[in-house]
């Protein structure tokens, strides 16, 4: 999903909605940053 979206839209900021326990938000944010590193 990330690579095809990146190819289509290029660099842009996006938001991610996370529902769950408080620790999940930081875990998802960290994973998104790791995946999106050049």
C-alpha positions in Angstrom: 0.0 0.0 0.0 2.7 2.5 1.0 4.9 2.1 -2.1 2.0 2.3 -4.6 0.5 5.3 -2.8 4.0 7.0 -2.6 4.5 6.5 -6.4 1.1 7.9 -7.2 1.0 10.9 -4.9 4.7 11.6 -4.1 5.7 13.3 -0.9 2.8 14.6 1.1 1.7 14.6 4.7 -1.2 12.4 5.6 -3.1 11.7 8.8 -3.7 8.3 10.3 -6.7 7.6 12.6 -5.9 5.1 15.3 -8.5 3.5 17.6 -7.3 1.4 20.5 -5.3 1.6 23.7 -3.1 4.7 24.2 0.2 2.9 23.5 -1.1 1.9 20.1 -1.0 5.5 18.8 2.8 5.8 19.3 3.4 2.3 18.0 1.5 3.1 14.8 3.2 6.5 14.4 6.7 4.9 14.8 5.9 2.2 12.3 4.6 4.7 9.7 7.8 6.8 10.1 9.9 3.6 9.7 8.1 2.6 6.5 8.2 6.0 5.0 11.9 6.7 5.4 13.7 7.2 2.1 
